[in-house]
Amino acid sequence: MKQHGTSLRQIASKVPEVTLAFWIMKILATTLGETGGDSVTMTWLHADAHPHNGGYLLGTGIFAVMFVAAVIAQILVKKFNPWIYWLAIVASTTVGTVMADFFDRSLGIGYTGGSSILLACVLGSLAIWYFTLGSINVQTVATPKVEIFYWVTITFSQTLGTALGDWTADSTGLGYDGGALVFCAGLVVLAALYYWSGISRVFLFWAAFILTRPLGATVGDFLDKPIRDGGLAFSRPVASAIIAAFIVGCILLLPQRAGEHPGEAAA
């Protein structure tokens, strides 16, 4: 199809095609972000026992540096690389975990206040992205400018997910298993809307992306919290190692390819 001297072609994105494998990897990555972040701040830095001793702030700084390095690597590569992409996702979930804990506990904002502020940040980031570039479709992530918007939005959504997961598990009385069921139900509803409604696929993607974060956070808490609190009492470092092994296995075994979006090329 030609139009005014140009022809449409498919441009490869630098993020993976959104398939079932993508969502499996996303949930595993968010769970690892929860257990990995807690391993450093709570197990090694003892920030949970002393929330004002700087442990959460130090953990935020450590993981922020790792996240920035991973995103720079992601921007520098010329095409989709599953190892670098999922490393950046895991880094974003980990820094999101410790940032949310820092806001909620060290600064004393609380789960409700932290979730509200972070939701506003996610919506604001999406709005600025849309009004600047005209689209928030993740399949358009093929240039550094779009990638910056993408990773900023992801960081806010990951941080929101941690705060929302903690709020659901602790403040509502549902516990970690109850919270996981709530978020699973939400994802089932979104899947039904995807298959049986005409609602924007871009909207459904971002809604699912945000909901998988608190699901992963809740599952991570369920794995490492004490039995008396409704968890399984696994060691955080051991749980993190097991989940990391699953992620590596998924990258090796589950097929992934770059998403595509229509672009224009000279005729």
Order of alpha helices (4+ residues) and beta strands (2+ residues): beta-beta-alpha-alpha-alpha-alpha-alpha-alpha-alpha-alpha-beta
